[in-house]
Amino acid sequence: MGKAKQKINQEGWRTTKKERRSYIIGDLGRTLEGYIVTAMMSTFMIFQGINMAAIAGAMLIVKIIDAFDDVIFGYLVDRIHITEWKSFKKVTGEGKYLPWYRLTFFLFPIFTALFFCMPRGWGAGGKLAWFFIFYLLYDLSYTLVEVPMQSMIVTLTDNTDERNSILQTKTIINSIATIGAGMIWTVAISEHVGIGIREVALVSSVAFFFMMLPLGRGVKEHNTTLANADPKETEKYSLKDMWTCIKTNKYLMILLLSTVITSCLQTGGAVGLLVSYYHFGSSLVMAIPILISLLPVILAQMQTRKLVNRFGKLKVFMVCGVIGALIQMSIYFVGPIFVICCTLLVVQAPFGNVSNVAKSFFLPDTIEYTRYKTGKDCSGICNALSSFVTKLTSSVSASLGLFILGLSNYIPVAAESFEDLQRAGVTQPKEAMDVMWLIYALIPLIGTLLGVLVMGFYKLKDQDVALMARCNAGEITREECEAQLSKKY
């Protein structure tokens, strides 16, 4: 124990290996719980035989309501210290964001499971009502667990290199796990196995619940106090202060705008399994480029922090994003020729994944900037906005993909799995097939290029963030920080 502690102190890191491991596993459980809805929702709803335009409309209404939920909860997380309430403290333990996580995390797998328990025998109206209610509850529980978990990256440690290491590790593990889980789910519901999406989701939700458990007791927050700020100001946190934090964080707004544009146009996921089934003859065939690219992707992601330290996270994100987009353009114009598409997807994967890992480093930087500028602990509201954008864009991309497909003459088929779809023997018309390819390959390309273009306006430098983090933690004074910054912020 002494040696481990000494090593941490020599590195300047604040967390132990056990704490980092518990945080990463808990985050993995949360990620996979959300991913099963992202990966399976569109196919699940298409299989219900409900009008796709109605589904798209319901998704957007839920997101409008959810916007208020996210902002309110983000404000409450920053404003209320629930450890001060004796009735809660026995359950929640110590910390700033961990107590909120301990109090609410179990709701996420419960409402995810219930979402997929839509009664088979109900009519279209009843199924749409079930979708609306339980998708809303899923979104709410998503916020309740994601905001404190993502905010925790700032309170775990003030060391920016340690944060980047944690973020890189969890992003790599999440990427590998989502690929693996996605393939398992795809095989399970394929025409070759025939398990229903409902059953796959229920078993998965139970597993992810147990993955999220260790985080509640195996982690400690080491950076909960904001130094070099007026104590009276840090204790006071009003709605006006919340708005000030949001308004001050111009770099967060640029980051979120880039994410909104890119992710809203990532429509390929909504029709990916349909493209695999109808264009290439099997719902499993698109797993081949994923398997081939798995090792190159892992190796590339492991180099992201080194690339960021050498070239800066912005350059790494933008260069890899543009290269990935150019390869995506080639995929669209080549068309659904499997050998060529497979090769291009394998080449594209490392660039796209490095870009995504680098982008995950930006959010904590923008929070440190705002804490430095305002003297307020604003992680909750910043992460609530990020959470809202993540959920909004995944739903918009899904609803946009379904809406556009619905404008074609696509023939809907009621089914529980691709085995049922194969048994129905429905052949889609050429117009629907062409629209499907456009949704899969062209629209995401446009989103990626526009998202990279927006990030060109991001001017927060990495070395300045490191100074701000040290100032916020009390390692240097504000005067010392100001003297070393590359410019006035």
Rosetta blueprint (number, residue, H / E / L):
1 M L
2 G H
3 K H
4 A H
5 K H
6 Q H
7 K H
8 I H
9 N H
10 Q H
11 E H
12 G L
13 W L
14 R L
15 T L
16 T L
17 K H
18 K H
19 E H
20 R H
21 R H
22 S H
23 Y H
24 I H
25 I H
26 G H
27 D H
28 L H
29 G H
30 R H
31 T H
32 L H
33 E H
34 G H
35 Y H
36 I H
37 V H
38 T H
39 A H
40 M H
41 M H
42 S H
43 T H
44 F H
45 M H
46 I H
47 F H
48 Q L
49 G L
50 I L
51 N L
52 M H
53 A H
54 A H
55 I H
56 A H
57 G H
58 A H
59 M H
60 L H
61 I H
62 V H
63 K H
64 I H
65 I H
66 D H
67 A H
68 F H
69 D H
70 D H
71 V H
72 I H
73 F H
74 G H
75 Y H
76 L H
77 V H
78 D H
79 R H
80 I L
81 H L
82 I H
83 T H
84 E H
85 W L
86 K H
87 S H
88 F H
89 K H
90 K H
91 V H
92 T H
93 G L
94 E L
95 G L
96 K L
97 Y L
98 L H
99 P H
100 W H
101 Y H
102 R H
103 L H
104 T H
105 F L
106 F L
107 L H
108 F H
109 P H
110 I H
111 F H
112 T H
113 A H
114 L H
115 F H
116 F L
117 C L
118 M L
119 P L
120 R L
121 G L
122 W L
123 G L
124 A H
125 G H
126 G H
127 K H
128 L H
129 A H
130 W H
131 F H
132 F H
133 I H
134 F H
135 Y H
136 L H
137 L H
138 Y H
139 D H
140 L H
141 S H
142 Y H
143 T H
144 L H
145 V H
146 E H
147 V H
148 P H
149 M H
150 Q H
151 S H
152 M H
153 I H
154 V H
155 T H
156 L H
157 T L
158 D L
159 N L
160 T H
161 D H
162 E H
163 R H
164 N H
165 S H
166 I H
167 L H
168 Q H
169 T H
170 K H
171 T H
172 I H
173 I H
174 N H
175 S H
176 I H
177 A H
178 T H
179 I H
180 G H
181 A H
182 G H
183 M H
184 I H
185 W H
186 T H
187 V H
188 A H
189 I H
190 S L
191 E L
192 H L
193 V L
194 G L
195 I L
196 G L
197 I H
198 R H
199 E H
200 V H
201 A H
202 L H
203 V H
204 S H
205 S H
206 V H
207 A H
208 F H
209 F H
210 F H
211 M H
212 M H
213 L H
214 P H
215 L H
216 G H
217 R H
218 G H
219 V L
220 K L
221 E L
222 H L
223 N L
224 T L
225 T L
226 L L
227 A L
228 N L
229 A L
230 D L
231 P H
232 K H
233 E H
234 T H
235 E H
236 K L
237 Y L
238 S L
239 L H
240 K H
241 D H
242 M H
243 W H
244 T H
245 C H
246 I H
247 K H
248 T H
249 N L
250 K H
251 Y H
252 L H
253 M H
254 I H
255 L H
256 L H
257 L H
258 S H
259 T H
260 V H
261 I H
262 T H
263 S H
264 C H
265 L L
266 Q L
267 T L
268 G H
269 G H
270 A H
271 V H
272 G H
273 L H
274 L H
275 V H
276 S H
277 Y H
278 Y H
279 H H
280 F H
281 G L
282 S L
283 S L
284 L L
285 V L
286 M L
287 A H
288 I H
289 P H
290 I H
291 L H
292 I H
293 S H
294 L H
295 L H
296 P H
297 V H
298 I H
299 L H
300 A H
301 Q H
302 M H
303 Q L
304 T H
305 R H
306 K H
307 L H
308 V H
309 N H
310 R H
311 F H
312 G L
313 K H
314 L H
315 K H
316 V H
317 F H
318 M H
319 V H
320 C H
321 G H
322 V H
323 I H
324 G H
325 A H
326 L H
327 I H
328 Q H
329 M H
330 S H
331 I H
332 Y H
333 F H
334 V H
335 G L
336 P L
337 I L
338 F H
339 V H
340 I H
341 C H
342 C H
343 T H
344 L H
345 L H
346 V H
347 V H
348 Q H
349 A H
350 P H
351 F H
352 G H
353 N H
354 V H
355 S H
356 N H
357 V H
358 A H
359 K H
360 S H
361 F L
362 F H
363 L H
364 P H
365 D H
366 T H
367 I H
368 E H
369 Y H
370 T H
371 R H
372 Y H
373 K H
374 T H
375 G L
376 K L
377 D L
378 C L
379 S H
380 G H
381 I H
382 C H
383 N H
384 A H
385 L H
386 S H
387 S H
388 F H
389 V H
390 T H
391 K H
392 L H
393 T H
394 S H
395 S H
396 V H
397 S H
398 A H
399 S H
400 L H
401 G H
402 L H
403 F H
404 I H
405 L H
406 G H
407 L H
408 S L
409 N L
410 Y L
411 I L
412 P L
413 V L
414 A L
415 A L
416 E L
417 S L
418 F H
419 E H
420 D H
421 L H
422 Q H
423 R H
424 A H
425 G L
426 V L
427 T L
428 Q L
429 P L
430 K H
431 E H
432 A H
433 M H
434 D H
435 V H
436 M H
437 W H
438 L H
439 I H
440 Y H
441 A H
442 L H
443 I H
444 P H
445 L H
446 I H
447 G H
448 T H
449 L H
450 L H
451 G H
452 V H
453 L H
454 V H
455 M H
456 G L
457 F L
458 Y L
459 K L
460 L L
461 K L
462 D H
463 Q H
464 D H
465 V H
466 A H
467 L H
468 M H
469 A H
470 R H
471 C H
472 N H
473 A L
474 G L
475 E L
476 I L
477 T L
478 R H
479 E H
480 E H
481 C H
482 E H
483 A H
484 Q H
485 L L
486 S L
487 K L
488 K L
489 Y L
